[in-house]
Amino acid sequence: MWNSRSPLPSHHLHPSRADVVWKSAIVLGLVALVGASLRLGVPPIVVGYLRGEERWGQGSILCVVSSALVFLYGAVSFFHAFRYRPIPGVTDDLLPTVSVIVPAYNEGRMVCEAILSSLASDYPADKLHVIAIDDGSTDDTWSHIARIARAYPERMTALHQPKNRGKREALHVGFLRAQGEVVVTVDSDSKLEPRTLREVVAPLVRDREIAAVAGKVLVLNRYQSVLTRLLSARFFLTFDFSRAVQSRFGAVLCCPGALTAYRRSAIMRVLDRWTSQTFLGIPCTIGEDRALTTWLLRDGHRSVYQSTALVHTIVPHTIGGVARMLIRWERGNVRECVVMLPVLLTKWRSRDRLWPTLDIVLDLVQFPFGCLLGWIVIERVTSRPLEALGVVATLGVVAFVQSLYCLRSEKGTDFLYNVGYAFLAAVGLQWIFPYSCLTIRNGRWLTR
């Protein structure tokens, strides 16, 4: 993660002239992909089967059927994503008291952005308190936290743990000290927009069944490199799109550590179980946000997404940093999906059980399913090499169509970078899921 002693340089916050070149290259590439897809892609293959020119083997039938199911799932997802609407805000007199928890470890000056943006929120000052926790940092993180605490003695509590005990334990300390009706977690490398706290608490006020509200995570250093541009586009599509769909059923599976609002009364009922959670005999130290969401869902609560609650966070700008971040996330996701499997067989919630169940099951079978389809594709293109171009073209066109969802709330051409990320993931990141499964007992944080 980014641990600079100074604020982000301006070129990390604004687009550069090189963007024009990249965007032009992507547009030209898409034109070529569409042409290749029409000439060599899936349509001619399917037509060949329908005309009897191709032999229908078991692999071919499985490929066509599974592709149809994936298309159907995607179409239904798009339908619900476009029907999603954020929950309207509430007036000042209805706003609950809020405790904002900012856990930090070796974050340097960046922790100031997280704390000060929380204190500067457009939220009644008498209803807002910030708790910053230094989890045994070895740099100057504590000096920054202590300095802000001295400047805002009535509005902030600073806690210092002499030894690094992990983010989950730091959050546990914060939850115990929080007094607000709502507890909001904010990562120490993130920055809130002024109205974010107002927006993120609104669903908790309007619906008593909701216990967790996920904010919208954007990339603060999106213009730092091509890789951060790719991540920014992918963050928008993956997090905004998937959470919008899940929110329609009150089951956002992972409310992010970067920004989530919790109903404190619900948290206190699962706090001990969450803190002491183990998996395969090993204490769970990573994926604390996904785990906490899981415990709340298992307890019968609902979790939703609030797209108007914006937080900007730092992402890795090197491929090694991205891989380590994704491995940590994947380990937590796989673990929590496995934990939820036996729960799915019970009446774990009063309504809207089908879609969350489908989401969790598909999350677990995505790799073996992908391997099977990959084997079928490889078998075919080895006998007909030119069809490899059709596979590449199809991947690009599918990624482009998916990316069009971004235009709903983010104007401009940055959504095209999601096409680039699709190829990066297909070529360079497929190993992350199996590696995460094989090393799931490893609880190291990896990005420090």
Buried (B, 14 or more C-beta within 10 A) or exposed (E): BBBEEEEBEEEBBEBEEEBEEBBEEBEEBBEBBBEBBBEBBBEBBBEEBEEEEBEEEEBBEEBBEBBEEBEEEEEEBBEBBEEBEBBEBBEEEEBBBBBBBBBBBBBBBBBBBBBBBBBEBEBBEEBBBBBBBBBBBEBBBBEBBBEBBEEBEEBBBBBBBEEBBBBBBBBBBBBEBBEBBBBBBBBBBBBBBEBBBBBBBBBBBEBEBBBBBBBBBBBBBBBBBBBBBBBBBBBBBBBBBBBBBBBBBBBBBBBBBBBBBBBBEBBBBBBEEBBEBEBEEEEBBBBBBBBBBBBBBBBEBBBBBBBBBBBBBBBBBEEEBBBBBBBBBBBBBBBBBBBBEEBBEEEBBEEBBEBBBBBBBEBBEEBEBEEBBEEBBEEBBEEEEEBBBBBBBBBBBBBBEBBEBBEBEBEEBBBBBBBBBBBBBBEEBBEBBEBBBEEBEBBEBBBE
